[in-house]
Amino acid sequence: MMTTMNAGLLTDVWRQLLADPRKSWVLFEHGTSVVLTTPDGDLAEQATAILAEFGPARAGSAAGDFGVINPKNVEGWVVTGHHNDVLTYVGPDEPHDPSQMAVGLCGRTKRHRDGTELHVVHVEDRRPNTTDAGMNGLS
């Protein structure tokens, strides 16, 4: 069973998880983050387009594949998919079974929901030419 985390908690988790503080990223409602390696224009629109294409899981295709990462600095897991810059956070209390398979399936389900619902909850704009400190919270 998946629990719903608030956007503020997820934002804090992703700030800890992402190693390069100069990278811009966009967070979606169920914990999926799209890291923008070449941020341009409206970051939410750019990330939404990427997630719409690479978020939905399709059984029997690369879109159904996943990997599980155990981060050192945050409890829980990061689930990868078939796009290197689309990552989903799974909290330690989400899967009842902490096996790699259960965590991966949980993350893939969350990525699928984010990839079909496409609800942005936070934009972290780290482009050097932005006027504010680089953070645009939508939550």
C-alpha positions in Angstrom: 0.0 0.0 0.0 1.3 3.4 -0.9 1.0 6.3 1.4 0.7 9.9 0.2 3.5 12.2 1.2 3.1 15.9 1.2 4.9 18.0 -1.4 7.1 19.8 1.2 8.4 16.5 2.6 9.1 15.2 -1.0 10.8 18.4 -1.9 13.1 18.1 1.1 13.9 14.5 0.3 14.7 15.3 -3.3 17.0 18.1 -2.3 19.0 15.6 -0.2 18.9 12.9 -2.9 20.1 14.9 -5.9 23.9 15.1 -5.8 24.4 18.2 -8.0 22.9 21.3 -6.4 23.1 23.1 -9.8 20.6 20.8 -11.5 17.1 22.0 -12.1 14.4 19.5 -11.4 10.6 19.2 -11.3 8.7 17.1 -8.7 5.3 15.4 -9.4 2.6 14.5 -6.9 3.5 10.9 -6.3 7.2 11.4 -5.8 8.6 11.3 -9.3 11.3 13.8 -10.1 12.5 14.8 -13.6 16.0 16.1 -13.6 16.5 18.6 -16.4 20.0 18.3 -17.8 19.4 21.0 -20.4 16.7 23.2 -18.7 15.1 25.6 -21.2 12.0 27.8 -21.0 9.2 26.7 -18.7 10.6 23.9 -16.6 7.3 22.5 -15.6 6.3 22.2 -19.2 9.6 20.6 -20.2 9.5 18.1 -17.4 5.8 17.3 -18.1 6.6 16.5 -21.7 9.4 14.1 -20.6 7.3 12.4 -18.0 4.3 12.1 -20.3 6.5 10.1 -22.7 8.7 8.2 -20.2 6.5 7.9 -17.1 3.7 5.5 -18.0 4.6 1.9 -17.5 3.9 -0.5 -20.4 4.2 -4.2 -19.6 6.6 -6.1 -21.9 8.5 -3.0 -22.9 11.4 -0.9 -21.6 8.7 1.3 -20.0 8.0 -1.6 -17.6 11.6 -2.0 -16.5 13.0 -0.5 -13.3 16.0 -0.5 -11.0 16.3 0.2 -7.3 18.9 2.4 -5.6 19.5 2.4 -1.9 20.6 6.0 -1.1 23.0 6.5 1.7 21.7 9.9 2.9 17.9 9.3 2.9 15.7 6.5 4.2 13.8 4.8 1.4 14.7 4.0 -2.2 15.0 5.6 -5.6 13.4 3.7 -8.4 14.8 4.2 -11.9 13.2 3.6 -15.2 14.0 3.7 -18.9 14.9 7.4 -18.9 18.0 8.3 -16.8 16.5 11.6 -15.6 13.2 10.2 -14.4 13.4 9.0 -10.8 10.8 8.1 -8.3 11.2 8.2 -4.5 9.7 5.3 -2.4 9.5 6.0 1.3 10.5 3.3 3.8 6.9 2.9 5.0 5.4 2.5 1.5 5.9 -1.1 0.5 5.0 -3.7 3.2 7.7 -5.9 1.7 11.1 -4.2 1.5 12.4 -6.6 -1.2 13.9 -5.1 -4.4 10.9 -6.4 -6.4 8.2 -4.9 -4.2 10.0 -1.6 -3.9 10.6 -1.5 -7.7 6.9 -2.3 -8.4 5.8 0.4 -5.9 8.1 3.0 -7.6 7.0 2.0 -11.1 3.3 2.3 -10.0 4.0 5.8 -8.6 5.9 6.8 -11.8 3.0 5.5 -13.9 0.5 7.6 -11.9 2.7 10.7 -12.2 3.2 10.0 -15.9 -0.5 9.9 -16.5 -1.8 12.4 -14.0 1.1 14.9 -14.6 0.5 17.1 -11.5 3.5 19.2 -10.8 4.0 20.1 -7.1 7.4 21.8 -7.1 9.9 23.3 -9.6 13.5 23.7 -8.5 15.0 26.2 -10.9 18.8 26.2 -10.6 19.6 27.9 -13.8 22.3 30.5 -13.2 20.3 33.4 -14.8 17.2 33.1 -12.6 16.3 36.0 -10.4 15.3 34.3 -7.2 17.3 31.8 -5.2 16.5 29.1 -7.7 13.4 27.6 -6.0 9.9 27.9 -7.2 7.6 26.0 -4.9 4.1 25.2 -6.3 2.9 23.6 -3.1 
